[in-house]
Every structure is written in C-alpha cells, then in structure tokens.
C-alpha cells in the first residue's frame, strides 16, 4: 500500500492500523481545548512527524496517521480530512483553511477491479509557506510548490509550481506571485 501498489483495504493488518488511528483521532478530537498538552500529545502519537509550533484544530480525520508529516509553524483549520493511504508531506509555515481534503487513495476505473475492492494511492506533497483556502481538495499524486496560494473551493488535480495563485475546478494558475499587488497585507 505505502509503495503505491494495489492493495485490498480490509487486510487485517490495515484494519488494526485504522483502528489505532481512529482511537488516537478520537482522543485528539475530544481533548479539552483548555488542555493543549493533551491535544498535542495525541496528535504527536497519531502522526509520523509533528513540527514545533504546529496548530491543528479539531476535528481532524485520517486513515492511518503514520503517513502524515506536518512541518513547523503550520496551521490546520477545522474539519481537515487527510487520507494518508500514501504519504502526505506538509511543509513549514503552511496555512490550511477549514474543510480542506488531502486525498491520496485511488480506485480502479474498471468496474470488476473496483467491485473486487482493489485500491491504490499516490503521495501528496505541500511545499513550504503554501496557503490552501477553505474547502480545497488536493487529489492523489499532486505536489504544490512553495509559496503557492490555492483559492477556496479549488480542486487540485495536477501539480502546481511554486509562487503562483491557482483557483477553480480543476485548479488552474491565474497569475504568478511577486507582483506589486502582493505586497499589501490588507
């Protein structure tokens, strides 16, 4: 599965891994807001890597957790869904809006293989200082370059280069970052 090869999801070992993730996710999602240490401890146990200063707001949904790394100072807003059947790598200083979905699983187009419950996955990589607006969906196998901004509701089906703004479904680059209009904060 982690190598990107086809697999069947109801394998007993994968079921045990999914149960572990469900238990740790439940612990994270139900930890009191007034107890950030408990929340971070559950998140650190759930994920493969958790950088310094990362903030993730509950609820968070994952498949396994152990396929996810989040770089330092990244912010993940409410309702994130990170399906980590393949590796999900999130850089440093990333801003992830509410209800963002990072989806690594794929399913066969052929009906017989799909009926037989075969699946596969492709990794997702989010570069440093990326901003994913609310409701963005990132599809399997996508890499988003550093400093890129993806507008709310976009569906990213193909790689995006560094230093661009992309919007729409499917997401398309509408301009490069670095123009005079990018210097104003307001």
C-alpha positions in Angstrom: 0.0 0.0 0.0 2.6 2.5 1.1 4.7 1.7 -2.0 1.7 2.7 -4.3 1.0 -0.9 -5.2 -2.7 -2.1 -5.5 -4.0 -3.5 -2.2 -7.2 -4.6 -0.6 -8.2 -2.3 2.3 -9.8 -4.9 4.5 -6.5 -6.6 5.2 -6.3 -7.4 9.0 -3.1 -5.5 9.5 -4.5 -2.4 7.8 -7.7 -2.8 9.9 -5.6 -2.8 13.1 -3.7 0.3 11.9 -7.0 2.1 11.0 -8.4 1.2 14.5 -5.3 2.7 16.1 -5.8 5.9 14.1 -9.5 6.0 15.0 -8.7 5.7 18.7 -5.9 8.4 18.6 -8.1 10.7 16.4 -10.9 10.4 18.9 -8.5 11.2 21.7 -7.3 14.3 19.8 -10.7 15.4 18.7 -12.3 15.1 22.1 -9.4 16.5 24.2 -10.5 19.7 26.0 -9.5 22.9 24.3 -8.2 24.1 27.7 -5.7 21.2 27.7 -3.4 21.9 24.7 -0.7 19.5 26.0 -3.1 16.5 25.9 -4.2 17.5 22.4 -0.6 17.8 21.1 0.4 14.5 22.8 -2.5 12.7 21.0 -1.6 14.3 17.7 2.1 13.6 18.1 1.3 9.9 18.7 -1.1 9.8 15.7 1.2 11.4 13.1 4.6 10.4 11.8 6.1 13.9 12.2 4.7 17.0 14.0 6.8 20.1 13.8 7.3 22.7 16.5 4.5 25.3 16.8 2.0 23.3 14.7 -1.6 24.1 15.4 -4.4 21.7 14.3 -8.0 22.5 15.1 -10.3 19.6 15.7 -11.9 17.7 14.2 -9.2 16.0 12.1 -9.9 12.8 10.1 -7.1 10.5 8.9 -6.9 6.9 7.6 -3.8 5.9 9.4 -1.9 9.0 10.7 1.5 7.4 10.3 1.8 8.6 6.7 1.5 12.3 7.6 4.2 14.8 8.4 3.5 18.4 9.2 6.3 21.0 9.3 6.9 23.6 11.9 4.5 26.5 12.4 1.8 25.1 10.2 -1.8 25.9 10.9 -4.6 23.4 10.0 -8.1 24.8 10.5 -11.3 22.9 11.5 -12.5 19.8 9.6 -9.4 18.7 7.8 -9.5 15.3 6.1 -6.1 13.8 5.4 -6.4 10.3 3.8 -2.9 9.0 4.2 -3.0 5.7 2.3 0.1 7.1 0.7 2.5 9.7 2.2 1.2 13.2 2.9 4.1 15.7 3.4 3.1 19.2 4.5 5.9 21.8 4.7 6.7 24.5 7.2 4.6 27.7 7.7 1.7 26.2 5.7 -1.8 27.7 6.2 -4.7 25.2 5.6 -8.2 26.5 5.6 -11.3 24.8 7.0 -12.6 21.6 5.4 -9.5 21.0 3.3 -9.2 17.5 2.0 -5.8 15.8 1.1 -6.8 12.6 -0.7 -4.1 10.0 -1.6 -6.3 7.0 -2.4 -7.3 6.0 -5.9 -9.8 3.4 -7.1 -9.8 1.5 -10.4 -11.9 2.8 -13.2 -12.6 -0.8 -14.4 -15.8 -2.0 -12.6 -14.6 -5.6 -12.0 -11.4 -4.4 -10.1 -13.4 -1.8 -8.2 -16.0 -4.5 -7.2 -13.2 -6.7 -6.0 -12.2 -3.9 -3.6 -8.8 -3.1 -5.1 -7.3 0.3 -4.2 -4.0 2.2 -4.7 -2.7 5.5 -3.6 -0.3 8.3 -4.7 1.6 10.7 -2.3 0.7 14.4 -1.8 3.4 17.0 -1.1 2.6 20.5 0.0 5.6 22.9 -0.1 6.7 25.4 2.5 4.6 28.6 3.0 1.6 27.3 0.9 -1.9 28.6 1.6 -4.8 26.3 0.9 -8.1 28.2 1.1 -11.2 26.8 2.7 -12.7 23.7 1.1 -9.7 23.0 -1.2 -9.4 19.4 -2.4 -6.0 18.0 -3.3 -6.1 14.8 -5.4 -3.7 11.8 -5.4 -0.2 12.3 -6.7 -0.2 16.2 -6.5 2.7 18.3 -5.5 2.1 22.0 -4.7 5.2 24.2 -4.9 6.4 26.6 -2.1 4.6 29.9 -1.6 1.7 29.0 -3.8 -1.9 30.1 -2.9 -4.8 27.9 -3.8 -8.2 29.7 -3.7 -11.1 28.5 -1.7 -13.0 25.6 -3.2 -10.4 24.7 -5.8 -9.9 21.1 -6.8 -6.2 20.4 -7.5 -5.8 17.5 -9.9 -2.3 18.3 -11.2 1.0 19.6 -9.8 1.2 23.4 -9.2 4.5 25.2 -9.4 6.0 27.5 -6.8 5.0 31.1 -6.4 1.6 31.1 -8.2 -2.1 31.7 -7.4 -4.4 28.9 -8.6 -8.2 28.7 -8.5 -11.1 26.7 -9.9 -12.1 23.2 -10.7 -9.8 21.9 -11.9 -7.4 24.3 -10.3 -5.5 26.4 -12.8 -2.8 29.0 -12.4 -4.2 32.6 -12.8 -1.0 34.5 -12.0 2.4 34.5 -10.5 3.2 35.8 -7.1 5.7 38.6 -6.7 3.8 41.5 -8.3 3.3 44.9 -6.6 -0.3 43.8 -5.6 1.2 41.1 -3.4 3.0 43.5 -1.1 -0.1 44.9 0.6 -1.4 43.0 3.7 -4.9 44.3 3.5 
